[in-house]
Amino acid sequence: MRYGIVAVLLVAGCGPMPGPDPNLPIVRDYRAPGDVCKFVGESSVTIDYLDDAADLVACPTEYDGLQDFMSETGAIEVGRYREFTFFSVPYR
């Protein structure tokens, strides 16, 4: 009986994972595999932030390493969408 209750609690706490957002086309992790910052492609949300001389990168707004990311890459904040901050990262 004890295991049945645990199983019910585990299943009850598992909801469907949110799917990808079609308005935020994530292409790949930006700096390395597993990076929380993502290289993003063109969509109706990102079109105004794209620059032919820079990468458009989305990082979680609550990411503790944003200041380090900006200083290491030369990133400039250009906008926000939901829980992400967009950065324009100039090519070097």
N, C-alpha and C positions, 0 to 999 in steps of 0.2 A: 504494500500500500504506500509506503514511504516513497518508493521510486516513481510511482504513478503521479504523485503530487508534484515531485520535482520536474518530471517530464512535462506536465501541464503548465507549470510556471515557466519553464524554458521556452516552450512553444508559444505561450501567450505573450512573452516579451519580444518575440521575433516578428516583426512586421516586414512587409516587402521593402527591399532596399530601393531608394529613389533611383530612377533611371537617369541616363545622361540628359542634360538640358540641351535641346536642339538650338537654343539661342546662344549657347556658349560652346562652340565646337573646339573641344580640347584635342590638340594634335598629338602632344607628347609631354612628358616631364621636361622641364626647361633645362636645368643645369646637369642633371644626372638622373638615372633611374631612381624613382622613389621621391624625387623632389616635390615639395608641396606646391611650388610655383609651376604653372603650366603654360606652354606655348599654345596660343589660341589662333584659330583661323577666322575667316570672314563670315559674318552673319549680320542680321539686321541690328543686333546689339553692338557689335564690334566695329562695324564699317567706318564710323566716324573717328575711330582711334587708330586705324591702320596707317602706317607710314612706310614708304618704300625704302627708307634708310634706317629702319629699326624693327625689332621684333616686338610683337604685342604679347605681353605676358600677364596672366591672371594669377594672383596670389590670394589666399584667404585673408580677408581683412583683419582677422584676429591673430594672424601668424606673428609670433614673437620675434622672428628674425627679419622683419621687413626693413628695419634700418640697415642691418648688415647687407641684405640683398641689394638695397638701393646704393649703398656706398661701394660694394664690390662690382656691380654691373653698370653703374651710371644711370640706373633706371629713374624715370620721371613719372610720377603719378599722373594719369590722364583721365581716369574715370572710375566709376564703381557700378557693379551690377550684382544684386542680391548680396551674397556673402563674400564676393570677390572684389579686389581692387585691381584695376588695370594699370599696367606700367608699359611705357614705351622704353625699350632698351636699345640704344643706338648700336649699330654695327661698329666694331673696332677696326 
